[in-house]
């Protein structure tokens, strides 16, 4: 069964589901192959064509719609799945994060990959620049963190971000964004941990 891009006809409505755990490059490659392999995908389909599953960037949405419109003139509607992030923070709070549900990601997160989870996230590998991690709980990277990471994404200022090395494109905990060129405090632990102290994100290494 195709797990990258799924085409389903629901009451003469075509729904295209993109695997949210894959990179945009992987999804685009599969979509192009499917579109090229069939001339009957859009027969007896009522508009609009729904694209759902993975949250796409603006440029990616435009490209996906253009690829589909090379095969059909039907309207393409791209849904933006609900996600955690600063826009959804309505209140700030502190809550014990030592016990949470945990999602484990095995292997490196490459550019274009995004992981959302309403708990903590553990990555067994590096997080490259261009990759994104958003967690309601903590973010732990058993490797180098070079991408975007947001812990406590629903407002919990007790959440933390830990990695062997933290050099992110951007770091957020709850509603706080790490300042550029943040100095690290040495604690001799052999790993680095970002947490909120006195209203600012501090990185202790």
C-alpha positions as CSV (number, residue, x, y, z in Angstrom):
1,X,0.0,0.0,0.0
2,X,1.3,3.5,-0.9
3,X,2.2,5.3,2.3
4,X,3.7,8.5,0.8
5,X,0.7,9.9,-1.1
6,X,-2.8,8.3,-0.8
7,X,-5.5,9.0,-3.4
8,X,-9.1,8.2,-2.2
9,X,-12.4,8.9,-3.9
10,X,-15.0,9.8,-1.2
11,X,-18.5,10.4,-2.7
12,X,-17.0,11.6,-5.9
13,X,-14.6,13.9,-4.0
14,X,-10.9,13.2,-4.5
15,X,-8.9,13.4,-1.3
16,X,-5.1,13.3,-1.6
17,X,-3.5,12.5,1.8
18,X,0.2,13.4,2.2
19,X,2.2,11.5,4.8
20,X,3.0,14.1,7.5
21,X,6.1,12.2,8.7
22,X,7.9,12.3,5.3
23,X,9.9,15.2,3.8
24,X,8.4,17.4,1.1
25,X,11.0,16.1,-1.4
26,X,9.9,12.5,-0.8
27,X,6.2,13.4,-1.1
28,X,6.8,15.5,-4.3
29,X,8.7,12.6,-6.0
30,X,5.9,10.1,-5.3
31,X,3.2,12.6,-6.3
32,X,4.9,13.2,-9.7
33,X,5.2,9.5,-10.3
34,X,1.5,8.9,-9.5
35,X,0.3,11.8,-11.7
36,X,2.5,10.6,-14.6
37,X,1.3,7.0,-14.4
38,X,-2.4,7.6,-14.8
39,X,-4.7,9.7,-17.0
40,X,-7.9,8.6,-15.2
41,X,-7.3,9.8,-11.7
42,X,-9.6,12.8,-12.1
43,X,-12.4,11.1,-14.1
44,X,-15.9,11.6,-12.5
45,X,-14.4,13.7,-9.7
46,X,-16.3,16.7,-8.3
47,X,-14.4,19.9,-7.3
48,X,-12.6,20.8,-5.2
49,X,-9.8,18.3,-5.0
50,X,-8.7,18.1,-1.3
51,X,-5.1,17.8,-0.3
52,X,-4.5,17.1,3.4
53,X,-2.2,15.3,5.8
54,X,1.1,17.2,5.9
55,X,1.4,20.8,6.6
56,X,3.1,22.5,3.6
57,X,4.9,25.8,3.4
58,X,3.4,28.4,1.1
59,X,5.7,27.7,-1.8
60,X,5.1,24.0,-1.4
61,X,1.3,24.4,-1.5
62,X,1.7,26.4,-4.7
63,X,3.9,23.7,-6.3
64,X,1.6,20.8,-5.3
65,X,-1.5,22.7,-6.7
66,X,0.4,23.4,-9.9
67,X,1.4,19.7,-10.4
68,X,-2.2,18.6,-10.0
69,X,-3.4,21.3,-12.3
70,X,-1.1,20.1,-15.1
71,X,-3.5,17.1,-15.2
72,X,-6.9,18.7,-14.4
73,X,-8.5,22.1,-14.4
74,X,-10.5,21.3,-11.2
75,X,-10.0,23.5,-8.1
76,X,-7.4,22.3,-5.7
77,X,-8.0,23.0,-2.0
78,X,-5.1,22.4,0.4
79,X,-6.0,22.0,4.0
80,X,-3.7,23.2,6.7
81,X,-3.8,20.7,9.6
82,X,-4.1,22.0,13.1
83,X,-0.7,22.3,14.7
84,X,0.9,23.4,17.9
85,X,3.0,26.5,18.1
86,X,3.1,30.1,19.3
87,X,-0.2,30.9,17.6
88,X,-2.1,28.4,19.7
89,X,-0.7,29.5,23.1
90,X,-3.6,31.0,25.1
91,X,-2.2,30.8,28.6
92,X,1.2,30.4,30.3
93,X,1.6,27.8,33.0
94,X,4.1,25.5,34.7
95,X,3.5,21.8,34.9
96,X,5.8,18.8,35.8
97,X,7.3,17.4,32.6
98,X,9.1,14.4,34.2
99,X,6.2,12.1,33.2
100,X,4.7,12.6,29.7
101,X,3.8,10.5,26.7
102,X,6.8,10.2,24.5
103,X,7.3,9.8,20.8
104,X,10.6,8.3,19.7
105,X,12.0,9.1,16.3
106,X,14.8,6.7,15.2
107,X,17.4,8.2,13.0
108,X,18.3,11.6,11.7
109,X,15.7,14.3,10.9
110,X,16.5,15.8,7.6
111,X,15.6,19.2,6.2
112,X,11.9,19.5,5.4
113,X,10.8,16.9,8.0
114,X,8.4,18.1,10.7
115,X,7.3,16.3,13.8
116,X,4.4,17.4,16.1
117,X,3.4,15.6,19.2
118,X,1.2,16.3,22.2
119,X,3.8,14.9,24.6
120,X,7.6,14.7,24.6
121,X,9.8,13.9,21.6
122,X,13.0,12.0,21.6
123,X,15.2,11.9,18.5
124,X,17.8,9.1,18.2
125,X,20.0,11.1,15.8
126,X,20.8,14.6,14.6
127,X,18.2,17.2,13.7
128,X,19.4,19.0,10.6
129,X,18.8,22.6,9.7
130,X,15.4,22.9,8.0
131,X,13.8,20.2,10.2
132,X,11.2,21.1,12.8
133,X,10.2,19.6,16.2
134,X,7.2,20.8,18.1
135,X,6.3,19.2,21.4
136,X,3.8,19.9,24.2
137,X,6.4,18.4,26.5
138,X,10.2,18.2,26.3
139,X,12.4,17.8,23.3
140,X,15.5,15.5,23.7
141,X,17.9,14.9,20.8
142,X,20.6,12.2,21.1
143,X,22.7,14.0,18.6
144,X,23.2,17.6,17.3
145,X,20.2,20.0,17.2
146,X,20.7,22.3,14.2
147,X,17.0,22.8,13.2
148,X,14.0,24.4,14.8
149,X,12.7,23.1,18.1
150,X,9.8,24.2,20.2
151,X,9.1,22.6,23.6
152,X,6.1,23.4,25.9
153,X,4.3,24.3,22.7
154,X,0.9,24.8,24.5
155,X,2.4,27.2,27.1
156,X,4.3,25.1,29.6
157,X,7.3,27.0,30.7
158,X,8.7,24.0,32.7
159,X,9.5,22.2,29.5
160,X,13.1,21.9,28.3
161,X,15.2,21.1,25.3
162,X,18.3,18.9,25.6
163,X,20.8,17.7,23.0
164,X,24.4,16.6,22.7
165,X,24.9,20.0,21.0
166,X,22.4,22.9,20.5
167,X,23.0,25.2,17.6
168,X,19.5,25.6,16.2
169,X,18.0,27.8,13.6
170,X,15.5,28.8,16.2
171,X,14.6,27.6,19.7
172,X,11.3,28.2,21.6
173,X,10.0,27.1,25.0
174,X,6.3,28.0,25.6
175,X,6.0,31.6,24.5
176,X,9.7,32.5,24.8
177,X,12.1,32.7,21.8
178,X,15.8,32.2,22.3
179,X,17.8,35.3,21.7
180,X,20.3,35.3,18.9
181,X,24.0,34.5,19.8
182,X,22.9,33.1,23.2
183,X,25.9,32.4,25.4
184,X,26.1,28.9,27.0
185,X,26.8,28.3,30.7
186,X,29.2,25.4,31.3
187,X,28.1,22.8,33.9
188,X,30.4,20.0,32.9
189,X,27.6,17.5,32.2
190,X,28.6,16.6,28.7
191,X,25.3,17.6,27.1
192,X,23.4,20.8,26.6
193,X,20.0,21.8,28.1
194,X,17.9,24.8,27.3
195,X,15.3,25.9,29.8
196,X,13.6,29.1,31.0
197,X,15.2,31.0,33.8
198,X,14.1,34.5,34.9
199,X,11.9,34.8,31.8
200,X,14.7,34.0,29.3
201,X,15.9,30.8,27.7
202,X,19.3,29.7,29.0
203,X,21.5,27.0,27.6
204,X,23.5,25.1,30.1
205,X,26.3,22.7,28.8
